[in-house]
Amino acid sequence: MKKILFALLVAASLPFAAWSQAPTDSSVMQAIDSTENKAITNMNEDVSAEIAKPTVQPDDKSNLPILAASAALLIALLAIIYAHFVKRDAIKKQTEKDHEFEAFKTALQKRNEEFDQQLRLAEARIAALEDAKDRATRVAPQQMSVPRTTSAQPQKAAAPSKVFLSRPDDSGYFMAASTHMEPGNSIFVLTTADGNTGTFEVISDAGVHQLALMMPTENLTRACTGRDIQISAGKTRIVTDAPGRAVKEGRQWKITTQATIHYE
């Protein structure tokens, strides 16, 4: 490029030099023409060399590392997104299992608390019965010492008494008996005239029915029979179609005939 510029300057200065000097000798004119021709020739050669110089073409193979790195980055990004969704699903399933376990644990704890409460009530009733028996034992000798006024007076028949019973166990024995109704525990009422045998039925009380229908298999099916009494969904009332029968064995009442019931 420098050679081309130099040749252009030389070529441009030659006419001015020729004009400023009076050309009187032909040899001088020939020298000028020779110099001018050389400059033009050199200029043409430099231009041709510049034009003929090969253009550097980019090498397509140089882009391969960039393409490979881009592909690896894309694959890594997809793997991270997939791992995120897999982890999220796993956390969701584990949370659902934890909730189910907590619900089961709560229900079991509530059932244990109810059982403990019933056990304490049974122990209290047993203690009360033993205390009543001791008092009766102490009073009996005093009653025997009272003189009879007459033996001709007719004895009055004993009035039927009622006994309130809880749910029975697997052996058919009512787990607890009381002379008065105990909310949350009493389910059946037994009527007896001699204190040894009697008939029983479900207590006619809305609260008792609600409690019994919550777990009919535990509260009713051991003492009662009837159509589909294991299923109580949507039912609010228990009707005794026929009373059952029970006998007293020791301190407990045992079922001899189941009561017949239905739900409404």
Accessible surface in RSA format (square Angstrom, percent):
REM  Atomic radii and reference values for relative SASA: ProtOr
REM  Chains: A
REM  Algorithm: Lee & Richards
REM  Probe-radius: 1.40
REM  Slices: 20
REM RES _ NUM      All-atoms   Total-Side   Main-Chain    Non-polar    All polar
REM                ABS   REL    ABS   REL    ABS   REL    ABS   REL    ABS   REL
RES MET A   1   134.46  69.6 112.40  74.4  22.06  52.5  96.40  82.0  38.06  50.4
RES LYS A   2   178.19  86.9 171.56 105.3   6.63  15.8 115.68 104.1  62.52  66.6
RES LYS A   3   149.35  72.9 144.11  88.4   5.23  12.5  90.63  81.6  58.71  62.5
RES ILE A   4    19.29  11.0  19.29  14.4   0.00   0.0  19.29  13.9   0.00   0.0
RES LEU A   5    99.87  55.6  99.34  71.1   0.53   1.3  99.49  69.9   0.39   1.0
RES PHE A   6   139.98  70.0 137.62  85.2   2.36   6.1 139.25  84.4   0.74   2.1
RES ALA A   7     5.78   5.3   3.96   6.1   1.83   4.2   5.45   7.7   0.33   0.9
RES LEU A   8    86.03  47.9  82.21  58.8   3.82   9.6  82.49  57.9   3.53   9.5
RES LEU A   9   127.11  70.8 122.91  87.9   4.20  10.6 123.59  86.8   3.52   9.5
RES VAL A  10    37.33  24.6  35.74  32.4   1.59   3.8  37.33  32.4   0.00   0.0
RES ALA A  11    26.50  24.4  20.32  31.4   6.18  14.1  20.49  28.9   6.00  15.9
RES ALA A  12    60.53  55.7  48.24  74.4  12.29  28.0  58.54  82.4   1.99   5.3
RES SER A  13    60.51  51.1  53.87  71.9   6.65  15.3  44.76  95.3  15.75  22.1
RES LEU A  14    27.05  15.1  25.91  18.5   1.14   2.9  26.34  18.5   0.72   1.9
RES PRO A  15    75.65  55.1  65.08  59.3  10.58  38.4  72.00  59.4   3.65  22.7
RES PHE A  16   151.06  75.6 147.46  91.3   3.61   9.4 148.66  90.1   2.40   6.9
RES ALA A  17    53.23  48.9  45.21  69.8   8.02  18.3  51.72  72.8   1.51   4.0
RES ALA A  18    29.26  26.9  22.70  35.0   6.56  14.9  25.58  36.0   3.68   9.7
RES TRP A  19   216.47  86.9 191.28  92.6  25.19  59.2 167.96  89.6  48.52  78.7
RES SER A  20    81.35  68.7  45.32  60.5  36.03  83.0  41.78  89.0  39.57  55.4
RES GLN A  21   124.37  69.5 118.83  86.8   5.54  13.2  37.06  78.9  87.31  66.2
RES ALA A  22    84.87  78.0  56.84  87.7  28.03  63.8  62.31  87.8  22.56  59.8
RES PRO A  23    80.42  58.6  52.01  47.4  28.41 103.3  57.16  47.2  23.26 144.6
RES THR A  24   131.44  93.5  89.43  90.7  42.01 100.1  70.44  94.6  61.01  92.2
RES ASP A  25    71.31  50.0  67.68  67.4   3.63   8.6  20.78  48.9  50.53  50.4
RES SER A  26    77.96  65.9  68.83  91.9   9.13  21.0  43.50  92.6  34.46  48.3
RES SER A  27    61.89  52.3  55.19  73.6   6.71  15.4  45.33  96.5  16.56  23.2
RES VAL A  28    69.53  45.7  67.25  60.9   2.28   5.5  69.53  60.4   0.00   0.0
RES MET A  29    71.75  37.2  71.75  47.5   0.00   0.0  71.48  60.8   0.28   0.4
RES GLN A  30   123.68  69.2 118.48  86.6   5.20  12.4  39.45  84.0  84.23  63.9
RES ALA A  31    56.39  51.8  47.95  74.0   8.44  19.2  55.24  77.8   1.15   3.0
RES ILE A  32    41.83  23.8  39.81  29.7   2.02   4.9  41.80  30.1   0.04   0.1
RES ASP A  33    71.57  50.1  70.60  70.3   0.97   2.3  20.90  49.2  50.67  50.5
RES SER A  34    50.63  42.8  44.50  59.4   6.12  14.1  29.47  62.8  21.15  29.6
RES THR A  35    64.63  46.0  62.88  63.7   1.75   4.2  38.68  51.9  25.95  39.2
RES GLU A  36    58.03  33.3  58.03  43.9   0.00   0.0   4.24   8.2  53.79  43.9
RES ASN A  37    89.17  61.5  87.19  84.3   1.98   4.8  25.00  60.2  64.17  62.0
RES LYS A  38   136.25  66.5 133.03  81.6   3.22   7.7  79.91  71.9  56.34  60.0
RES ALA A  39    10.59   9.7   5.55   8.6   5.03  11.5   9.98  14.1   0.61   1.6
RES ILE A  40    65.79  37.4  65.29  48.6   0.50   1.2  65.79  47.4   0.00   0.0
RES THR A  41    69.27  49.3  67.10  68.0   2.17   5.2  45.67  61.3  23.60  35.7
RES ASN A  42    77.93  53.7  77.12  74.5   0.82   2.0  16.77  40.4  61.16  59.1
RES MET A  43    38.05  19.7  38.05  25.2   0.00   0.0  34.62  29.4   3.43   4.5
RES ASN A  44    78.24  54.0  76.09  73.5   2.16   5.2  25.16  60.6  53.08  51.3
RES GLU A  45   104.86  60.2  96.27  72.8   8.59  20.4  40.86  79.0  64.00  52.3
RES ASP A  46    28.79  20.2  27.02  26.9   1.77   4.2   5.69  13.4  23.10  23.0
RES VAL A  47    56.23  37.0  56.17  50.9   0.06   0.1  56.23  48.9   0.00   0.0
RES SER A  48    65.86  55.7  60.87  81.2   4.99  11.5  35.09  74.7  30.78  43.1
RES ALA A  49    62.69  57.6  48.38  74.7  14.32  32.6  57.21  80.6   5.48  14.5
RES GLU A  50    66.13  38.0  52.33  39.6  13.80  32.9  16.02  31.0  50.11  40.9
RES ILE A  51   137.01  78.0 112.19  83.6  24.82  59.8 118.56  85.4  18.44  50.1
RES ALA A  52    80.85  74.3  50.59  78.1  30.26  68.8  61.10  86.0  19.75  52.3
RES LYS A  53   129.75  63.3 113.50  69.6  16.26  38.7  77.36  69.6  52.39  55.8
RES PRO A  54   115.04  83.8  95.58  87.1  19.46  70.7 105.78  87.3   9.26  57.5
RES THR A  55   110.40  78.5  86.42  87.6  23.98  57.1  59.49  79.9  50.91  77.0
RES VAL A  56   139.79  92.0 115.98 105.0  23.81  57.4 121.49 105.6  18.30  49.6
RES GLN A  57   132.30  74.0 113.18  82.7  19.12  45.5  52.06 110.8  80.24  60.9
RES PRO A  58   113.09  82.4  89.07  81.2  24.02  87.3 100.27  82.8  12.82  79.7
RES ASP A  59    89.35  62.6  77.21  76.9  12.14  28.7  34.96  82.3  54.40  54.3
RES ASP A  60   114.16  80.0 105.76 105.3   8.40  19.9  35.18  82.8  78.98  78.8
RES LYS A  61   155.15  75.7 147.52  90.5   7.63  18.2  91.84  82.7  63.32  67.4
RES SER A  62    71.81  60.7  50.43  67.3  21.38  49.2  47.89 102.0  23.91  33.5
RES ASN A  63    76.96  53.1  76.96  74.4   0.00   0.0  13.70  33.0  63.26  61.1
RES LEU A  64   107.48  59.9 104.89  75.0   2.59   6.5 105.11  73.8   2.37   6.4
RES PRO A  65    89.89  65.5  77.29  70.5  12.60  45.8  85.44  70.5   4.45  27.6
RES ILE A  66   113.01  64.3 109.84  81.8   3.17   7.6 112.84  81.3   0.17   0.5
RES LEU A  67   113.92  63.4 109.62  78.4   4.30  10.8 110.13  77.3   3.80  10.2
RES ALA A  68    65.00  59.8  51.73  79.8  13.28  30.2  60.20  84.8   4.80  12.7
RES ALA A  69    64.64  59.4  51.85  80.0  12.79  29.1  59.56  83.9   5.08  13.5
RES SER A  70    61.92  52.3  52.68  70.3   9.24  21.3  34.08  72.6  27.84  39.0
RES ALA A  71    51.65  47.5  45.00  69.4   6.65  15.1  51.07  71.9   0.58   1.5
RES ALA A  72    60.22  55.4  50.92  78.6   9.30  21.2  55.49  78.1   4.73  12.5
RES LEU A  73   131.51  73.2 127.03  90.9   4.48  11.3 130.85  91.9   0.65   1.8
RES LEU A  74   103.06  57.4  99.93  71.5   3.12   7.8 102.70  72.1   0.35   0.9
RES ILE A  75   117.93  67.1 117.08  87.2   0.84   2.0 117.29  84.5   0.63   1.7
RES ALA A  76    47.63  43.8  41.04  63.3   6.59  15.0  47.25  66.5   0.38   1.0
RES LEU A  77    95.17  53.0  93.55  66.9   1.62   4.1  94.74  66.5   0.43   1.2
RES LEU A  78   103.68  57.7  99.54  71.2   4.14  10.4  99.90  70.2   3.78  10.2
RES ALA A  79    57.52  52.9  46.03  71.0  11.49  26.1  53.94  76.0   3.57   9.5
RES ILE A  80   116.41  66.2 112.18  83.6   4.23  10.2 115.11  82.9   1.30   3.5
RES ILE A  81    78.74  44.8  76.86  57.3   1.89   4.5  78.74  56.7   0.00   0.0
RES TYR A  82   156.48  73.1 152.57  86.8   3.91  10.2 113.56  85.3  42.92  52.9
RES ALA A  83    56.99  52.4  49.92  77.0   7.07  16.1  53.79  75.7   3.21   8.5
RES HIS A  84   109.66  59.9 103.12  71.7   6.54  16.7  68.72  70.8  40.94  47.6
RES PHE A  85    91.31  45.7  91.31  56.6   0.00   0.0  91.31  55.4   0.00   0.0
RES VAL A  86    73.51  48.4  70.77  64.1   2.74   6.6  72.40  62.9   1.11   3.0
RES LYS A  87   136.19  66.4 131.49  80.7   4.69  11.2  79.07  71.2  57.12  60.8
RES ARG A  88   129.99  54.6 126.18  64.3   3.81   9.1  53.24  72.8  76.75  46.5
RES ASP A  89    69.74  48.9  68.65  68.3   1.10   2.6  18.83  44.3  50.92  50.8
RES ALA A  90    57.52  52.9  47.06  72.6  10.46  23.8  52.85  74.4   4.67  12.4
RES ILE A  91    97.35  55.4  94.58  70.5   2.77   6.7  97.23  70.0   0.13   0.3
RES LYS A  92   134.26  65.5 128.79  79.0   5.47  13.0  76.37  68.7  57.89  61.7
RES LYS A  93   133.50  65.1 132.59  81.4   0.91   2.2  75.94  68.4  57.56  61.3
RES GLN A  94   100.49  56.2  99.17  72.5   1.33   3.2  38.70  82.4  61.80  46.9
RES THR A  95    57.25  40.7  55.88  56.6   1.37   3.3  40.75  54.7  16.50  24.9
RES GLU A  96    87.72  50.4  85.51  64.7   2.21   5.3  34.29  66.3  53.43  43.6
RES LYS A  97   132.39  64.6 127.69  78.3   4.70  11.2  72.52  65.3  59.86  63.8
RES ASP A  98    67.56  47.3  65.55  65.2   2.00   4.7  22.62  53.2  44.93  44.8
RES HIS A  99   117.16  64.0 111.14  77.2   6.02  15.4  72.21  74.4  44.96  52.3
RES GLU A 100   123.79  71.1 114.20  86.4   9.59  22.8  47.39  91.7  76.40  62.4
RES PHE A 101   125.79  62.9 120.30  74.5   5.49  14.3 125.26  75.9   0.53   1.5
RES GLU A 102    92.63  53.2  92.41  69.9   0.22   0.5  38.50  74.5  54.13  44.2
RES ALA A 103    65.20  60.0  51.48  79.4  13.72  31.2  59.94  84.4   5.26  13.9
RES PHE A 104   131.65  65.9 125.40  77.7   6.26  16.3 130.86  79.3   0.79   2.3
RES LYS A 105   111.84  54.6 109.66  67.3   2.19   5.2  59.10  53.2  52.74  56.2
RES THR A 106    85.65  60.9  84.01  85.2   1.64   3.9  61.86  83.1  23.79  36.0
RES ALA A 107    61.28  56.3  50.06  77.3  11.22  25.5  56.31  79.3   4.97  13.2
RES LEU A 108    89.49  49.8  85.44  61.1   4.05  10.2  88.86  62.4   0.62   1.7
RES GLN A 109   103.16  57.7 100.17  73.2   2.99   7.1  29.20  62.1  73.97  56.1
RES LYS A 110   117.13  57.1 115.47  70.8   1.66   4.0  69.43  62.5  47.70  50.8
RES ARG A 111    99.72  41.9  97.78  49.8   1.94   4.6  31.73  43.4  68.00  41.2
RES ASN A 112    75.56  52.1  74.73  72.2   0.83   2.0  19.92  47.9  55.65  53.8
RES GLU A 113   100.19  57.5  95.03  71.9   5.16  12.3  40.73  78.8  59.45  48.5
RES GLU A 114    58.47  33.6  56.88  43.0   1.59   3.8  30.42  58.8  28.05  22.9
RES PHE A 115   104.79  52.4 102.29  63.4   2.50   6.5 104.26  63.2   0.53   1.5
RES ASP A 116    63.64  44.6  62.70  62.4   0.94   2.2  11.10  26.1  52.54  52.4
RES GLN A 117    98.03  54.8  97.90  71.6   0.12   0.3  15.94  33.9  82.09  62.3
RES GLN A 118    46.67  26.1  44.46  32.5   2.21   5.3  14.30  30.4  32.36  24.5
RES LEU A 119    86.57  48.2  82.47  59.0   4.10  10.3  86.03  60.4   0.54   1.5
RES ARG A 120   146.88  61.7 141.14  71.9   5.74  13.7  68.35  93.4  78.53  47.6
RES LEU A 121    61.67  34.3  61.09  43.7   0.57   1.4  61.40  43.1   0.27   0.7
RES ALA A 122    21.14  19.4  20.17  31.1   0.97   2.2  21.04  29.6   0.10   0.3
RES GLU A 123    99.22  57.0  92.55  70.0   6.68  15.9  37.11  71.8  62.12  50.7
RES ALA A 124    61.40  56.5  47.63  73.5  13.78  31.3  56.12  79.0   5.28  14.0
RES ARG A 125    26.45  11.1  24.39  12.4   2.06   4.9  23.01  31.4   3.44   2.1
RES ILE A 126    83.29  47.4  83.29  62.0   0.00   0.0  83.29  60.0   0.00   0.0
RES ALA A 127    57.62  53.0  50.69  78.2   6.93  15.8  52.84  74.4   4.79  12.7
RES ALA A 128    61.65  56.7  49.51  76.4  12.14  27.6  57.66  81.2   3.98  10.6
RES LEU A 129    82.78  46.1  78.66  56.3   4.12  10.4  79.18  55.6   3.60   9.7
RES GLU A 130    74.18  42.6  73.03  55.3   1.15   2.7  17.37  33.6  56.81  46.4
RES ASP A 131    69.36  48.6  66.43  66.1   2.93   6.9  19.55  46.0  49.81  49.7
RES ALA A 132    41.83  38.5  37.24  57.5   4.59  10.4  37.85  53.3   3.98  10.5
RES LYS A 133   130.05  63.4 123.70  75.9   6.34  15.1  80.54  72.5  49.50  52.7
RES ASP A 134    74.65  52.3  72.68  72.3   1.97   4.6  12.06  28.4  62.59  62.4
RES ARG A 135   117.00  49.1 116.50  59.4   0.50   1.2  48.88  66.8  68.12  41.3
RES ALA A 136    61.80  56.8  49.69  76.7  12.11  27.6  57.39  80.8   4.42  11.7
RES THR A 137    87.97  62.6  79.73  80.8   8.24  19.6  69.66  93.6  18.32  27.7
RES ARG A 138   148.86  62.5 135.04  68.8  13.82  32.9  76.45 104.5  72.41  43.9
RES VAL A 139    67.66  44.5  67.56  61.2   0.09   0.2  67.66  58.8   0.00   0.0
RES ALA A 140    43.59  40.1  41.17  63.5   2.42   5.5  43.22  60.9   0.37   1.0
RES PRO A 141    80.82  58.9  72.79  66.4   8.04  29.2  74.82  61.8   6.01  37.3
RES GLN A 142   124.54  69.6 119.32  87.2   5.22  12.4  40.80  86.9  83.74  63.5
RES GLN A 143   122.23  68.4 108.61  79.4  13.62  32.4  35.62  75.8  86.61  65.7
RES MET A 144   165.05  85.5 131.24  86.9  33.81  80.5 111.94  95.2  53.11  70.4
RES SER A 145    88.71  75.0  56.15  74.9  32.57  75.0  52.06 110.9  36.66  51.4
RES VAL A 146    98.15  64.6  86.88  78.7  11.27  27.2  88.61  77.0   9.54  25.9
RES PRO A 147   111.97  81.6  95.81  87.3  16.16  58.7 106.68  88.1   5.29  32.9
RES ARG A 148   218.66  91.8 184.29  93.9  34.37  81.8  66.11  90.4 152.54  92.4
RES THR A 149   130.37  92.7  91.68  92.9  38.68  92.2  83.22 111.8  47.15  71.3
RES THR A 150    59.93  42.6  36.82  37.3  23.11  55.1  31.12  41.8  28.81  43.5
RES SER A 151   106.41  89.9  70.93  94.7  35.48  81.7  42.48  90.5  63.94  89.6
RES ALA A 152    89.63  82.4  57.83  89.2  31.79  72.3  67.90  95.6  21.72  57.5
RES GLN A 153   122.54  68.5 108.50  79.3  14.03  33.4  34.95  74.4  87.59  66.4
RES PRO A 154   123.74  90.2 100.37  91.5  23.37  85.0 111.15  91.8  12.59  78.2
RES GLN A 155   178.20  99.6 143.65 105.0  34.55  82.3  51.90 110.5 126.30  95.8
RES LYS A 156   197.09  96.1 166.93 102.4  30.16  71.8 115.88 104.3  81.21  86.5
RES ALA A 157   100.63  92.5  65.38 100.9  35.26  80.2  76.08 107.1  24.55  65.0
RES ALA A 158    76.61  70.4  50.93  78.6  25.68  58.4  60.02  84.5  16.59  44.0
RES ALA A 159    83.91  77.2  61.08  94.3  22.83  51.9  65.48  92.2  18.44  48.8
RES PRO A 160    90.71  66.1  69.75  63.6  20.96  76.2  69.75  57.6  20.96 130.3
RES SER A 161    58.42  49.4  52.95  70.7   5.47  12.6  43.92  93.5  14.51  20.3
RES LYS A 162   116.61  56.9 104.06  63.8  12.55  29.9  76.37  68.7  40.24  42.9
RES VAL A 163    22.94  15.1  22.94  20.8   0.00   0.0  22.94  19.9   0.00   0.0
RES PHE A 164    38.09  19.1  36.15  22.4   1.93   5.0  36.15  21.9   1.93   5.5
RES LEU A 165     0.30   0.2   0.15   0.1   0.15   0.4   0.30   0.2   0.00   0.0
RES SER A 166     5.99   5.1   4.60   6.1   1.39   3.2   4.37   9.3   1.62   2.3
RES ARG A 167    34.07  14.3  33.93  17.3   0.14   0.3   5.40   7.4  28.67  17.4
RES PRO A 168     0.00   0.0   0.00   0.0   0.00   0.0   0.00   0.0   0.00   0.0
RES ASP A 169    47.45  33.2  44.08  43.9   3.37   8.0  23.76  55.9  23.70  23.6
RES ASP A 170   124.27  87.0  89.74  89.3  34.53  81.6  38.35  90.3  85.92  85.7
RES SER A 171    72.61  61.4  54.55  72.8  18.06  41.6  26.32  56.0  46.30  64.9
RES GLY A 172    13.67  16.9   0.00   N/A  13.67  16.9  13.11  36.0   0.56   1.3
RES TYR A 173    51.68  24.1  51.68  29.4   0.00   0.0  28.12  21.1  23.56  29.0
RES PHE A 174     3.31   1.7   0.00   0.0   3.31   8.6   0.00   0.0   3.31   9.5
RES MET A 175    69.09  35.8  52.56  34.8  16.52  39.3  52.23  44.4  16.86  22.3
RES ALA A 176    11.34  10.4   2.51   3.9   8.83  20.1  11.16  15.7   0.19   0.5
RES ALA A 177    26.75  24.6  15.76  24.3  10.99  25.0  16.76  23.6   9.99  26.5
RES SER A 178    15.36  13.0   6.40   8.5   8.96  20.6  12.04  25.6   3.32   4.7
RES THR A 179   118.89  84.6  99.14 100.5  19.75  47.1  76.52 102.8  42.37  64.1
RES HIS A 180   111.73  61.1 109.52  76.1   2.21   5.7  85.90  88.5  25.83  30.1
RES MET A 181    62.34  32.3  47.41  31.4  14.93  35.6  24.51  20.8  37.83  50.1
RES GLU A 182    29.17  16.7  28.02  21.2   1.15   2.7  16.91  32.7  12.26  10.0
RES PRO A 183   119.16  86.8  94.88  86.5  24.28  88.3  96.78  79.9  22.38 139.1
RES GLY A 184    54.12  66.7   0.00   N/A  54.12  66.7  28.28  77.6  25.85  57.9
RES ASN A 185    11.58   8.0   8.05   7.8   3.53   8.5   2.63   6.3   8.95   8.7
RES SER A 186     2.63   2.2   1.97   2.6   0.66   1.5   0.23   0.5   2.40   3.4
RES ILE A 187     4.77   2.7   4.77   3.6   0.00   0.0   4.77   3.4   0.00   0.0
RES PHE A 188     0.04   0.0   0.04   0.0   0.00   0.0   0.04   0.0   0.00   0.0
RES VAL A 189    19.61  12.9  18.54  16.8   1.07   2.6  18.54  16.1   1.07   2.9
RES LEU A 190     0.00   0.0   0.00   0.0   0.00   0.0   0.00   0.0   0.00   0.0
RES THR A 191    48.60  34.6  44.49  45.1   4.10   9.8  32.32  43.4  16.27  24.6
RES THR A 192     4.24   3.0   1.83   1.9   2.40   5.7   3.87   5.2   0.37   0.6
RES ALA A 193    67.60  62.2  50.14  77.4  17.46  39.7  50.66  71.3  16.94  44.9
RES ASP A 194    88.55  62.0  59.09  58.8  29.46  69.7  42.88 100.9  45.66  45.5
RES GLY A 195    31.01  38.2   0.00   N/A  31.01  38.2  24.66  67.7   6.35  14.2
RES ASN A 196    87.47  60.3  86.62  83.7   0.85   2.0  17.80  42.8  69.66  67.3
RES THR A 197    54.10  38.5  52.07  52.8   2.03   4.8  35.08  47.1  19.02  28.8
RES GLY A 198     7.23   8.9   0.00   N/A   7.23   8.9   7.04  19.3   0.19   0.4
RES THR A 199    46.33  32.9  44.51  45.1   1.82   4.3  24.44  32.8  21.88  33.1
RES PHE A 200     1.08   0.5   0.00   0.0   1.08   2.8   1.08   0.7   0.00   0.0
RES GLU A 201    75.94  43.6  75.92  57.4   0.02   0.0  10.98  21.2  64.96  53.0
RES VAL A 202     8.01   5.3   0.58   0.5   7.43  17.9   0.58   0.5   7.43  20.2
RES ILE A 203    13.76   7.8  13.36   9.9   0.40   1.0  13.76   9.9   0.00   0.0
RES SER A 204   109.85  92.8  78.87 105.3  30.99  71.4  43.48  92.6  66.37  93.0
RES ASP A 205    56.43  39.5  49.63  49.4   6.80  16.1   9.35  22.0  47.08  46.9
RES ALA A 206    83.80  77.0  69.52 107.3  14.28  32.5  72.63 102.3  11.17  29.6
RES GLY A 207    44.49  54.9   0.00   N/A  44.49  54.9  33.38  91.6  11.11  24.9
RES VAL A 208     6.23   4.1   3.91   3.5   2.32   5.6   5.62   4.9   0.62   1.7
RES HIS A 209    11.13   6.1  11.13   7.7   0.00   0.0   7.49   7.7   3.64   4.2
RES GLN A 210   126.13  70.5 121.19  88.6   4.94  11.8  35.24  75.0  90.89  68.9
RES LEU A 211    56.04  31.2  54.10  38.7   1.93   4.9  55.40  38.9   0.64   1.7
RES ALA A 212     0.00   0.0   0.00   0.0   0.00   0.0   0.00   0.0   0.00   0.0
RES LEU A 213    14.63   8.1   8.51   6.1   6.11  15.4   8.84   6.2   5.78  15.6
RES MET A 214   119.93  62.1  87.44  57.9  32.49  77.3  80.16  68.1  39.77  52.7
RES MET A 215    63.73  33.0  59.89  39.6   3.84   9.1  47.84  40.7  15.90  21.1
RES PRO A 216    13.22   9.6  13.22  12.1   0.00   0.0  13.22  10.9   0.00   0.0
RES THR A 217    76.74  54.6  75.96  77.0   0.79   1.9  59.17  79.5  17.57  26.6
RES GLU A 218    42.90  24.6  42.90  32.5   0.00   0.0   7.73  15.0  35.17  28.7
RES ASN A 219     7.13   4.9   7.13   6.9   0.00   0.0   0.00   0.0   7.13   6.9
RES LEU A 220     0.00   0.0   0.00   0.0   0.00   0.0   0.00   0.0   0.00   0.0
RES THR A 221    27.70  19.7  16.68  16.9  11.02  26.3  11.78  15.8  15.92  24.1
RES ARG A 222    67.14  28.2  52.05  26.5  15.10  35.9  27.04  37.0  40.10  24.3
RES ALA A 223     0.00   0.0   0.00   0.0   0.00   0.0   0.00   0.0   0.00   0.0
RES CYS A 224     2.62   2.0   0.00   0.0   2.62   6.2   0.00   0.0   2.62   2.8
RES THR A 225    61.55  43.8  59.10  59.9   2.44   5.8  29.51  39.6  32.04  48.4
RES GLY A 226    28.52  35.2   0.00   N/A  28.52  35.2  12.89  35.4  15.63  35.0
RES ARG A 227   215.45  90.5 189.81  96.8  25.64  61.1  76.24 104.2 139.21  84.4
RES ASP A 228    88.18  61.8  78.09  77.7  10.10  23.9  17.45  41.1  70.73  70.5
RES ILE A 229     4.49   2.6   4.49   3.3   0.00   0.0   4.49   3.2   0.00   0.0
RES GLN A 230   108.71  60.8  95.08  69.5  13.63  32.4  37.49  79.8  71.22  54.0
RES ILE A 231   119.71  68.1 112.19  83.6   7.53  18.1 115.38  83.1   4.34  11.8
RES SER A 232    17.86  15.1   9.65  12.9   8.21  18.9   0.06   0.1  17.80  24.9
RES ALA A 233    88.36  81.2  59.90  92.4  28.46  64.7  71.77 101.1  16.59  44.0
RES GLY A 234    82.53 101.8   0.00   N/A  82.53 101.8  43.67 119.8  38.87  87.0
RES LYS A 235    93.20  45.5  81.30  49.9  11.90  28.3  30.83  27.7  62.37  66.4
RES THR A 236   108.13  76.9  93.66  94.9  14.47  34.5  71.77  96.4  36.36  55.0
RES ARG A 237   121.19  50.9 121.19  61.8   0.00   0.0  39.16  53.5  82.03  49.7
RES ILE A 238     8.65   4.9   0.00   0.0   8.65  20.9   0.00   0.0   8.65  23.5
RES VAL A 239    32.70  21.5  29.84  27.0   2.86   6.9  32.70  28.4   0.00   0.0
RES THR A 240    36.08  25.7   9.52   9.7  26.55  63.3   7.59  10.2  28.48  43.1
RES ASP A 241    79.56  55.7  43.37  43.2  36.19  85.6  26.04  61.3  53.52  53.4
RES ALA A 242    43.23  39.7  42.33  65.3   0.90   2.0  43.23  60.9   0.00   0.0
RES PRO A 243    71.88  52.4  59.55  54.3  12.32  44.8  59.55  49.2  12.32  76.6
RES GLY A 244     0.00   0.0   0.00   N/A   0.00   0.0   0.00   0.0   0.00   0.0
RES ARG A 245   121.32  50.9 121.32  61.8   0.00   0.0  37.95  51.9  83.37  50.5
RES ALA A 246     1.09   1.0   0.00   0.0   1.09   2.5   0.00   0.0   1.09   2.9
RES VAL A 247    45.08  29.7  45.08  40.8   0.00   0.0  45.08  39.2   0.00   0.0
RES LYS A 248    91.66  44.7  69.48  42.6  22.18  52.8  15.44  13.9  76.22  81.2
RES GLU A 249    79.35  45.6  65.74  49.7  13.61  32.4  34.84  67.4  44.51  36.3
RES GLY A 250    69.76  86.0   0.00   N/A  69.76  86.0  42.67 117.1  27.08  60.7
RES ARG A 251   112.93  47.4  96.65  49.3  16.28  38.8  51.15  69.9  61.78  37.4
RES GLN A 252    76.59  42.8  74.43  54.4   2.16   5.1  23.03  49.0  53.57  40.6
RES TRP A 253     9.35   3.8   8.31   4.0   1.04   2.4   3.56   1.9   5.79   9.4
RES LYS A 254    58.75  28.7  58.75  36.0   0.00   0.0  38.21  34.4  20.54  21.9
RES ILE A 255    21.21  12.1   8.32   6.2  12.89  31.1   8.32   6.0  12.89  35.0
RES THR A 256    79.47  56.5  41.99  42.6  37.48  89.3  44.07  59.2  35.41  53.5
RES THR A 257    70.08  49.8  65.54  66.4   4.54  10.8  49.73  66.8  20.35  30.8
RES GLN A 258    74.02  41.4  61.83  45.2  12.19  29.0  19.47  41.4  54.55  41.4
RES ALA A 259     0.10   0.1   0.07   0.1   0.03   0.1   0.10   0.1   0.00   0.0
RES THR A 260    48.75  34.7  48.71  49.4   0.04   0.1  30.97  41.6  17.78  26.9
RES ILE A 261     1.69   1.0   0.00   0.0   1.69   4.1   0.00   0.0   1.69   4.6
RES HIS A 262    63.01  34.4  62.62  43.5   0.39   1.0  52.77  54.4  10.23  11.9
RES TYR A 263    24.51  11.4   6.67   3.8  17.84  46.4   6.67   5.0  17.84  22.0
RES GLU A 264    94.78  54.4  69.90  52.9  24.88  59.2  52.96 102.4  41.82  34.1
END  Absolute sums over single chains surface
CHAIN  1 A    19896.7      17331.7       2565.0      12662.4       7234.4
END  Absolute sums over all chains
TOTAL         19896.7      17331.7       2565.0      12662.4       7234.4
